């Protein structure tokens, strides 16, 4: 079985936009797997302010298609419609033919039983998943045509440890992720998913949303116990804070009481 790793690395995306984007892209993948009858896929989906991470395991290597007859547009339809039928079904123009039906004469094509590499379908579909993303708020930057929640800086995409190269506006997918460096982001070449996770862990980047929540909650409880005090946690605020940082730290602070008055 095969696996797929996709990371979208950007400037810091606000919490609500983060969740929307993560769920939207994950839903597109789920629909793709369902359409192609991938029944045993195991997924891991995470987000941080700078990263949207999608990992899928137990993917088949090939998609098996049965021979079938496809009906296209009516004879006499605009050439654009006919070409769209040919392109969307990966047909050879030589394979199409005309046939009379009770509703008129249509263009048809017979497809053969075949196996399509999954990697080819993924490479073709991911740009559509990303381009179809509906942001509540989005922005453009520089001279680029791409609109994203915050400036998208790089795309990492691996299938069975090999880079899946595809273009998305001005970006080309690679096998590189980025971590914080002394003055600027440091590029790291990624071998596979295990190496990817280790790279982030070594830089104290907690990519797992649930793990960040556990860390924050644990540190809060430890602080409360140590200082013999109580706190009613605002869960809505906690959910926001979880997605504000990649390495959460709980701090105690104070300010003058004068600032409590307007």
Residue pairs with C-beta under 8 A, 6 or more apart in sequence:
1 40
1 57
1 58
1 59
1 60
1 61
2 59
2 60
2 61
2 118
2 119
2 159
2 160
3 55
3 56
3 57
3 58
3 59
3 159
3 160
3 193
4 54
4 55
4 56
4 59
4 122
4 157
4 158
4 159
4 164
5 53
5 54
5 55
5 156
5 157
5 158
5 159
5 190
5 192
5 193
5 196
6 53
6 54
6 55
6 126
6 155
6 156
6 157
7 51
7 52
7 53
7 54
7 155
7 156
7 157
7 177
7 196
8 51
8 52
8 130
8 152
8 155
9 50
9 51
9 152
9 153
9 154
9 155
9 156
9 177
9 178
10 50
10 51
10 52
10 148
10 149
10 150
10 151
10 152
10 153
11 50
11 150
11 151
11 153
12 49
12 50
12 150
13 21
13 47
13 49
13 50
13 149
13 150
14 149
14 150
15 239
15 240
15 242
15 243
15 244
16 136
17 135
17 136
17 137
17 149
17 150
18 47
18 49
18 52
18 149
18 243
19 47
19 243
20 134
20 135
20 136
21 47
21 52
21 133
21 135
21 149
22 45
22 46
22 47
22 52
24 133
24 134
25 52
25 54
25 129
25 130
25 133
26 43
26 45
26 54
28 125
28 128
28 129
28 132
29 43
29 54
29 56
29 129
32 121
32 125
32 129
33 41
33 56
36 63
36 121
38 59
38 60
40 58
41 56
41 57
41 58
41 59
42 56
42 57
42 58
43 54
43 55
43 56
43 57
44 53
44 54
44 55
44 56
44 57
45 53
45 54
45 55
46 52
46 53
46 207
46 208
46 209
47 53
47 209
47 243
48 205
48 206
48 207
48 243
48 246
49 243
49 244
49 245
49 246
50 246
51 207
51 246
53 207
55 193
59 118
60 118
61 117
61 118
62 115
62 116
62 117
62 118
63 115
63 116
63 117
63 118
63 121
64 113
64 114
64 115
65 111
65 113
65 114
65 115
65 116
66 113
67 110
67 111
67 112
67 113
68 110
68 111
69 108
69 109
69 110
69 111
70 85
70 89
70 91
70 108
70 109
70 110
70 111
71 106
71 107
71 108
72 81
72 82
72 85
72 86
72 96
72 106
72 107
72 108
72 109
73 81
73 82
73 85
73 106
73 107
74 104
74 105
74 106
74 107
75 98
75 104
75 105
75 106
75 107
77 107
82 96
82 107
85 91
85 96
85 107
85 109
86 93
86 96
86 109
89 109
89 111
91 109
91 111
95 109
95 110
95 111
96 107
96 108
96 109
97 107
97 108
97 109
98 105
98 106
98 107
98 108
99 105
99 106
99 108
118 159
119 159
119 160
119 162
119 164
122 159
122 164
123 164
123 165
123 166
126 157
126 164
126 166
126 168
126 173
127 166
127 167
127 168
130 168
131 168
135 147
135 148
135 149
137 149
138 147
138 148
138 149
139 147
139 148
139 149
139 150
139 151
140 146
140 147
141 151
144 169
144 170
145 169
145 170
146 152
146 168
146 169
146 170
146 171
152 171
153 178
153 185
154 171
154 174
154 176
154 177
154 178
155 168
155 171
155 172
155 173
155 174
156 173
156 174
156 175
156 176
156 177
156 190
156 196
157 163
157 164
157 166
157 173
157 174
158 164
158 175
158 190
158 192
158 193
161 191
161 192
163 173
163 174
163 175
164 173
165 172
165 173
165 174
166 172
166 173
167 173
175 189
175 190
175 191
176 187
176 188
176 189
176 190
177 187
177 188
177 190
177 196
177 199
177 200
178 185
178 186
178 187
178 188
179 185
179 186
179 188
179 199
179 200
179 203
179 205
180 186
180 203
188 199
190 196
190 199
197 207
200 206
200 207
204 246
204 247
205 246
205 247
206 212
206 215
206 246
206 247
206 248
207 246
209 242
209 243
212 242
212 245
212 248
213 238
213 242
215 248
216 238
216 241
216 242
216 248
216 250
217 233
217 238
219 248
219 249
219 250
220 231
220 233
220 250
223 250
223 252
224 230
224 231
227 252
241 248
242 248
